[in-house]
Amino acid sequence: MDSFEGNTAVITGGASGIGKAIAAACLAEGMCVVLADIEETVLADTCSEFDTQYPDKVLAVTTDVGKEEDLTRLRDTAFDHFGGVHLLCNNAGVGAGGGMLDATLNDWKWTMDVNLWSVINGCRLFLPRMVAQDTPCHIVNTASAAGLTPYNPSAAYTATKYAVVGLTENLHIEMKQRNTQVGVSVLCPGFVKTNIAYSGRNRPAELRDGGGDGAPHGDPAFEAMRHMVASGIPAEALAEMVIAAIRSQDLYITSIPLEPVLALRNNVIIGGGGLEPLTSLDDFKN
C-alpha cells in the first residue's frame, strides 16, 4: 500500500498517544480516519480537533476493544460510513500488574482482553472484508520492544506483546501465501511519551481489585518504567515511521536500534545460559 489518498484507516486507541499521532499522519496523507477509543470525552475532543482541519474526514466510535461486540460494531460502522477500510491499526493497549508473584487474575484478564484479544478479534473481524476488497490494504498491530525481549516489569504485558509479535509474523506470511493485497506490520517501539502508565483509569470496575487501578505504584521497577515512558520519543515521530513502513512493506517497525535489544535474548538462545535482570533501560530509548 503505497497510496493513502482517498483511503480509510481504522485506529483503535485513537483518541490519544500513538493512535492519535497515527491518525494525524493518515489525515495528512489524505485518508479518512475512524477513531475508536473507550474514553468518550477525549475521543470527542480529538475528533473535533481534527475536524476543524479535515472536515468530514473523521468519524469517532466509542469502543471497548476488549468486547467482541464493540469491535463488530466498529467494523460495520466503518465500512458503512466510508465504504471500505484500507488500513487497520490494532493499537489500543494497557499496562497492569507486576510480576507473576504479584499480578492478580484480574490483571491478567484485563491485559489479555485489551492487548491480545482485541488484536485477534480486530484481525478476525476486519481481515475477510479487507481481503475481499482486492485492493492494497495494510494491518499494523501494536506490540512493543517488550515483545522482542523481556524488560517490562509486568508479566501480563510482556506475554501479550510476545503473542502479538508472533501472531503478526504468522499473519504476514499467511497473507503472502494466499497472494492477497494485504500487507502486515508489527509495531515494536521502545519508550514513547504516552499515558500508558496511567491506563488503569479505563479499567472496568469488574476487573479491579480492591478499587485500585492495578498499577504497582511505588514498585521501583514500575516507577523506573514510568519515568522512561515520560521521557520517551514523541508519538508523532513514531507515526512517521509507521507511514514509512507501510509504504515499504516492512514487517517490523521499531524506534530503537534492534541489535542490542535482540542480543539480550538471542545470545542466550544460541549460547545457552539464562537471562539476567537488566541494570539499565537505556537500550530501549531512542
N, C-alpha and C positions, 0 to 999 in steps of 0.2 A: 504494500500500500504506500505509494509514493505521492499520491494526490489526496489532499484533505478537503479542498474547496467543495462545498455543497454536500458533504457527507455528514453523518451524525455520530456523535460519541455519547456513550452512557458511562457515567463515572460514579461509583459508589464512594461514600465518604467524601462527597464532592463539595461540602459546604465550607471546608477549611483545610488548612495544611496542604499536603501533597495533592489531594484531589482537586482542591480549588486552583492550585497552580497549574495542574494539567489542563483543567477546564479553560483557564485563561489562555494557555498556549494553543489549545484547539480552536478557540474562538478567533484568535489572531490569525490562524491558518485558514479561516473561512468556514469552519464547521458549525453545525448546530450542536447544542450540548444538552443532555438530560442529566441534571444533578440529582443524586439520590443521597439522602442523609437522614439520620434519626433525629437530629437536632432541628426541629421545625423552625424555630425563630431564626437561628443562624442561617439555615438554608434559605429562608425567605429573604433575609438581608443580602446574602450573596447573590441570589438570583436578581434582586432589584439593582444591585451594584452593576452586574454585568449587563442588565437590560438597558441601562442608560446609554451604553456604548454599542451594544449589539441587540437592537430591538427585534423581538420575535425570533430570536435565535436560541433562547434558553428556556428550558422547562424544568421546574422543580417538582420532585416526587418524594414526599416524606416516606422513608423506607427503613424498616428494621431488617438489616441484611441477615440476621440470624433466623428469620422466619421465611420459609419457602414461599408462603402465600404472598408475602410482600414483594419478593423478587419476581414472582409470576406477574403480579400487578405492574411492577416496574417495566418488565419486558413488554407486556401488552400495551401499556400506555405509550412507551417509546415508539414502538412500531406503528401504532395507530396514529400518533400525532405527527411524526416526521416521515413515515412511510418506509423506514428501514433503519438498521443500525450497522455501522461500519467499523466502529471502534468500541470495544468493551474494556473498561478498566475496572477490574475487581480489586478495588483499592482500600476499602474500609478495613480498619484494623484496631485492635486494642491490646493493652498490656495489663496483665493481672497476676497476682500471686507471686510467690517466691520459688524456692527450690522444691524438690519432691517432698522433703520433710515438712515444708511449710504450706504449700498450696492446698487449698480445700477442693472438694469435688465441685463446688460451685465455681471456683476459679477456673478449673479445667473445662467445665461445661460452657461457660460464657466465652472463654478464649477460643475454644474449638468452634463454637457456633459462628462467631464473627470472623475469625482469621482463616478458618479452613472450610467449614460447611458453606459459607457464603461464596467462596471461590468455586467449590464443587457445584453448587446449585446455580451460580451465575453462568458457568460454562455449560452446564447441562441444559439450562433453560434457553439461553440465547444462541448457542452454537448451531443447532439444527437450522434455525431460520437464517443465520448468517451464512452458512454453507449454501443453503438453497438460493440465496441471492445471486450466487455465481458471479460475484464482483469482488475486487480486492478488499479485504477486511483484515482486522487485527484484534487480538486479545492481549492485554497486558495484565498479568496477575502480580499484585504487590506482595513480595516476600520480605526479605531483609538480608543483610550480610550475616545475620544470625541464623540464616538458613543455609549458610555455607560452612560456618564453623561456630561452635558454641561459645558465646561470650555474654549473652543476656542472662541476668540472674533468675529470670522466670522460666521454669521448666516447661510450662504450657506454651509460652510464647515461642520458645526455641523449637519445640516439637511441631507446632503449626507451621512455622516458617520453613523448616526442613521439608515438611509434607507439601507445601505449595511449590517449592522448587522442584521436587520430584514429579508432582502432578503436571507442572508446566512443561518440563522436559519431555515427558511422555506424550503430552498433547501436541507439542511441537513436531515430534516425529510422526505421530498419527496423521496430522493434517498434511504432511508431505507424502506419506504412504498412500493416502486417499486422493492425492492430486487435487486438493481443494485450493481455494484462493484465500484461505485464512492463515495469516501469519500469527505467530505466538511468541511472546516475550515474558520473562520473569524479571521483576524489578527488585534488585537486591542492594539497596543503598546502605551506606554507613549512617552516621548520625545526621539527621535532618531536623531543622528547627520547626517543630510542630508541638501540638498539645497532647501527644500520645501518652505522656507520663500522667496525664490527668483524665484519661479515658474512662475512669471509674464513674465519672459524672453521668455517663449514659448507661450504666449497668442496670439491668432490670431488677426490680425490687425482689422478685422471687429467687434471684441468683446472688443476692447479697448475703453476707454472713455478719450477723450482729450489727447491721446497719452501716457498716463501713463500705468503702469503695473497692476494697480488695487489694489496694496497693500496699506494699510492705514499707510504709512510711517509717523513717528512722533507720532502716536497714542500710548499712554502709554501702553495699553493692548497688542497691536501688538508688540511693541518693547520688552516688557517683554517676550512675547511668542517666539520671535526670539532669544532672549538671552538663553532661556531654551532649544530651539532646538539645538543651538550651543554647549551646554554643555550636550547634551543627550548621551545615550549609543551608542557605535559603531554599525553600521548596521550589521557588521559581527557577533556580539553577538546575535542579533535578528534572523539572518539567521539560526544559530544553533538551536534556539528554534523552528523555522518553521520546520526544518527537523525532529526534535524530535517529534513534534506534529503530523506530517503526519504519522510517524511510529506508534504512539499510538492512532491514530484516534481521536484526541482531536478536539472538535468543536471550542473552544475559545483558541486563542494564545495571550498572553499578556506578557509584560516585567515588569509589576509593580504589587505589591500586590493589589488584587481587593477589599478587604474588605472595606477600607476607601473610595475608589472611588465609589463603588456601594452604600455605605451607604449614600452618599450625596443625592442621588436621591430616593433610596428605603425607607429611613426613612420618607420622605415627602409623598410618595405614600401611605404608610401604616398608618402613623400617622396624615396626614393632614398638613396644613400649606403651606408654599411656599419655593422655593429655594432662598438662599441668595447668593449675589455676593461673589466669592472666594477672600480671602485676601492673599492666598498663593497658588502656584502651586506645592509645594513640594511633594504632594501625587502622582503627575504624573511623578516624577523622579524615576528611578530605585534605 
